[in-house]
Amino acid sequence: MTGIVRLLACTGALRAGLGLAIWIGFSFHAQCAGGSEYFLRWNTNSNPITVEVAVLDENEVRQLRATNWTDGNWQQLLSVYAGQGDFIADLSVPPMLGSYRVEKSLIRFQPRFPLEPGVAYRAVFRPGRLPGNVDRRSADAISKFSLPSASGKPTTVVAQVYPGADLLPENLLKFYVHFSAPMQGGHIYNHIHLLDEAGKPVELPFLEIDEELWNPEMTRLTLFIDPGRIKRGVQPLEEIGPALEEGKRYSLEIDAAWRDSAGLPLRVGFRKSFRVGRPDREPPSPSTWKLQSPKAGTRDALMVTFPEPMDHALALRVIRVADPAGRFVEGTSALSDHEQHWGFTPRKPWAAGPHQLQVQNTIEDLAGNNIGKTFEVDLFEGVQRRFTNEVVKLSFEVK
């Protein structure tokens, strides 16, 4: 594929052939109303692929840089849409999210998620929306683009889902879904299903947000249960009921049609079945944790046992070990036994003397309760959750 795919399409010029408006390897442009030329192009040399509007004059660039536009303002000027193959349905699809920049003589749009092979994309540039443009009749420029569908044997799988326990609290806050390779973002809720024990989908169980919560490598997705289905006294819980009910069984299912970053579907689908227990509204208390000290001169693991499972990602991030001099000890941590055991292996042998386990108060249990604060406190006290990053310190001796 060439480095740049270009198309300039004036609305009136392409009515008869809009469906053929995918051009690869050469440039095409038409004269638009008002005598201005704009190149709408897909830059495939950038990673990820970006959409660019080129040949802006100095005055247009200066006025754009002087604006303090929101994303909504930018989308009125330049919109990119992901089609699903139904022309009528695609007309109502909202613009893709991403970032806008003005660089030299062009506008650059970078999609929040990489473009997917096999999906038809459409970019629309509306010159009449340029700041200072009094000629609102300027014709739109339209460009369509798609990456070839991937070929090959699917290899990506769901590697793990946390929490790993079979018994989860009724007010469970979130799941972490780990994949064996980078995935494609966007439309994730089409592929994730929460089913009750009869196999019936639970109504709107997840917090569906535009800002999908992926790690930078696109291998871990954080999936929140809708807090409105958890917190007592709020409208969704009162009207629809909880997403999970104590005493019942559920399954989290991920279908194999979900595609990875190479455009291939998952090798197999995934199912996690679990039972639901009573809600957990007690904050974690480090004073109840049990520490098993290692021996000096060894690289044996420090072991910490929690009375309940802890949030997987946070437990790995906010628990540290300090040596007798107060310096953080370098090493690796891991969770086991369904997130009820935390182990730390130092890079160098343990030094004898007093050590500390340091825990930020932002650590959470499976229901989102923090040290000294329950997940529902903001609802009942009428305050916003504020984290101070205070640290709880537990002493242990290495002998």
N, C-alpha and C positions, 0 to 999 in steps of 0.2 A: 504494500500500500504506500502511496506517496505520502510525503510529510504533511501536505496541506490539501484538504478537500475543499473546494470553493464552489459557491453558488450565490449569485445575486438574482432574486426573482421579484420583479414588480408584480403586484397583485393582478393587474389587468393583463399582463403579458403571459401569465402561466395558467389562466383559468382552464384552458383546454388540456394542459398536460401536467397538472400538478402531481399526478401519481408517478410521473417519470422523473421527478426532480431529485434524483440522487446521482451525483456526478463525482467520479473518482479519477484522479490523475490529470485533470486539466481544469482550466478556469472558464467560467461563463458569466457574463454580466450584461445587464440591460439598463437603458437610460430611464430613470424614474422621474416622476413629476417634479418640476422645479429645477431640473438640470443638474442635480447632485448625483454622484455615484458613490455607492457604499458596497464594500465587499463583505459578505457574510460567509465566514469560513470555519471549518472544523479543523483544528490544529492537532493532527495525530502524532506529531513529533513530541508533544508535551505529555507528561505523565502526572495526573490523568489527562485525557483528551479535553481540550478547552474549546469554547466557541468564541470567535472574535469578529468584531465589526471594524473594518479598516477603512482608510481614506477619509478620516475626519479632518476638517480644516482647523487651523489654530484657534479660531474663535470658538468653535464647538468644544474643543478640548479644554480651553480655559474656562468656559462656562460650566462644563461637567465637573471639573475639579473644584469649582467654587460652591457646588451644591452640597447639601448635607442630607442626601437622600436616604430613605429607609429602603429595605429590600422590596417593599411594595412599590415604591417609586421606580426602582430599577426594573422591576418586572413589567411595568407598563411600557418601558422603553425597549427592553430586550427580554424575551421569554423563551424558555426551552421546555419542550414537552416530551414526555415518554409515552408513545402510543402503545395500545394493546391489540391493535389489529382491526378494531371496529371504528370506522371513520366517524360515524355519528357519535358514538360514545366518547371517542378521543377529543371531541370538541369541548367537552365539559371537564376534561382532566386539568387539574391545577398546574401551574408552572413548577418545574423542578427547583429545589432549593440549592443554593450555592453562593459563591462570593463574586462580587463585581469589582473590577479595577480599571482605571484609565491609565494607559501607558502610551506615551508618545502620541501617535495618531490613531490609536485604536482603543476599543472597549474590549475587555477580556472577561468572560464568564467561566468560572470553574465550578462544575457540578460538585455537590457535597459528596456524592457517591460516584464511582467510576461507571462509565457507560457499559451496558450489558450487551454481549453478542446476541444477534437475532432480534433485538428490539428496534423498532422504527422510531427515530427521534425527529422532532421538528423544531426549528428555531425561527422566531419571528422578531424582526427589528422594525420598530415604528419610528421613522425619522420625524414624524409630526410631534412626537413626545420629547424631542430634544429641547433643553432649556433655551428660551429665547426664540424658538421657531414659531413664527406667527402664521405660517402656512400649514394649517392642520390637515390639509388635503394630501400631504405627501404620501406617496404609495408605500405600503409595507414591503419589506424584503423578507422572503420566506426561503428557508433551506431545509431539506430533509437529508437524513444520514442514518446509516446503520452499519454495525460491524458484522462480519460474517458469523454465522452460527458456528459454535465450536464443534469439533469432531474429535473423537477419541473415546477411550474407556473411562467411565466415572471412577474416581478413586477417593473422593472426599467423603468423610463420614462425620457424624456427631460423635466426638471423642468422649465427652463427659457432660453431664448436667448436674449442677449444684443447686440446692442442697442434695446430698447423696442419700440421706436417710429415707427409710420407708414410711416413717411417721412424721408428719409435718404439722405445725400449728395452724389452727383455723385462720389466724390473721397473718399468714405467711406474706412477706413483703415482695420478694423477688426470686427469680431464677437466674442462674448464669448458664448459658449454653456455649460450650466449647467445641470448635470444629477442628478437624485435623489439617485444614488448609484454609487460606483466605476465602471469604465468601463475598457475594454481591449484596449490597445494601438496597433498600427500597422495597416496598411491598412485602415486608417481612411477615405481616400479620395474615397474609394469604396462605402461609405455609406452617403456621403455628396454631395448634388447636388444644383447648382444654376440654376434656370429655368427662362426663359423670359416669357412674358405675353402670348405667344402662347404655353407654356409648353415645349419649346425646350431648351436643356441644353446649358448654356453659355460655350464657349470654354475656357478651362484652366483658370478659374477665380481666383483660390487660389494659394498662394505661397506654393508649395508642397516641404516640407523639411523633411529630415530624423529625425531631432530633433523635434519630435512632442511636442507641447507646452502645457503640462498638469500641473495642480497643483499637489502637492505631494500626495493628496488623490485620484487622477485620477477621480475627479468629475467635473472638469472644463477644457474645451479645448479652447485655444485661436486660432482662425482661421483667418489668414491674407489674405486679398485680395492681389493678386500679385502687388507689387508696380510698376512694369513695365507697368501695365494696368492703373495706376493712374497718374504717373508723365508725364507732357508734355515734348515732345522732345526726349523721349527714344524709342528704336526700337519696343518693343512689342505694345506700345500704337499706334505708327504710322502705324504698319503693321496689327494688329488684331483689334485695336480699344479698347475703354474702356470696362471693365467688366460690368459696370453699365452706363446707359445713361439717362440723364435728361429727365423727362416727361414720362418715361416708368414704368411699374410695373414688379416686380420680386418676386420669391418665393425661400426661402432657405428651402430645404427639407432634412430631415434625415430619412433614411429608418429603418424599424423595424428589419431588419436582423442584425444590429449592436449588438454585444454581450457584456454583462456586465462582471465583473470580475468572476462571478460564471459560465460563459459560456452560459447564457441564453440570448435570443434575447430581445430587448426592448418590452415592453407590447404593445405599439402602436408607429407608426411613428410620425413625427412632421413636421409641415409646418409653416413658418413665411412669410406672404405676406407683401410687402411694396412698396411704391412709391419712385421714385428717384427725388430729387430736384437739384438745381444748385450746382456746386462744391463750397466747402468752403475753401478759401485760406487766411483767416484772422486769426491771432493768437488770442487765448483767452486773454481777458483783465480783470483782477480782479477788475479794477476800475469801471467796469460796473456791478459788482455783487451787489445784494441788500441783506443786512443783517437785520434780524429781531431779536433784542436782547431779551433774556429772562429776567425774574424778579429775583432779588436777593432773596435767601432763598428758591427758588423752584428748581425742577428738570425739568422745562420746556425745550423743545428743542430749541437750537439756530438754526434758519432757514436761509439758504443761497439760493438765487434764481439766477440761471445762465441765461443769455439771449439765450443760446443754450444748447443742451444736451452735457454732458461731458462723457469722457471715464469712464465706470462703475468701473472697477477694480482700475484704478489709482486714481480716485476721492476718493475712500474709503481708499486709502493707503497714499496719500501725502498731505492731508489736516489735520492740527492739530489745537488745541486751547490751548493758553497759558493764565495763570492766571495773576493777578497783579504783582506777584513776578517773572514772566517769566517761571514758571514751567508748563509743559504740564498737561492739565486737563484729568483725566481718564474718560472714558465713551465709548459710542458706537455711530457709525455714520451709516446712511442709506441714500439711494437715492430713490427718488420717482418722479412721474409725468414725466416718460420717461427720467430720469436722468437730469432733469432740476432743481430739488430741492435737496439740501443736508441738512440733519438734524443731529444735534449732541445732545445726551442726556447724561448729566454728571452722574457719579456714585454717587456723593454727591451733595447736593444743591449748587447752584451758590453762590460765595462770591461777595459782592458788590465791584465795582471798575472797572478800565480800563482793558480790555482783548484784546487779539489779535487773529485773524485768520491767521495762518501761512500756506502758500501754496508753495510747491516746484515748481520750474519752469518747471519740467518735466511732469506736468499734461498735458493731451491732450484733445482736442475735438474729435469728431467722425472722422475727417479727419487726425488725427495725428499731428495737429499743436500744438506747445508748446507756453508757454508764451514768447512773443518777438521773435518767430521764426516759420516760416511756414515749413510744411513737405517737401516742394520742395526746400528749400534754398540751400541745399548741391548740388543740380543739377545745379542751375543757377550760384552759386558763386564758384563752383568747390572746395568745402571744405567738410570735413567729419563732421557729426553731433557730437558735443561735448556737454555733459551736465555737468554743474558746480554745480548742486544741490543748486543753489541760492534760497533764500526764499523770497517770497513777503509777506508783513505783512499788514493786514487790521485791524484797531483798531475799537472796539466797547465797549460800556459802559453797565455794568450790574448795574441796580438801584433797 
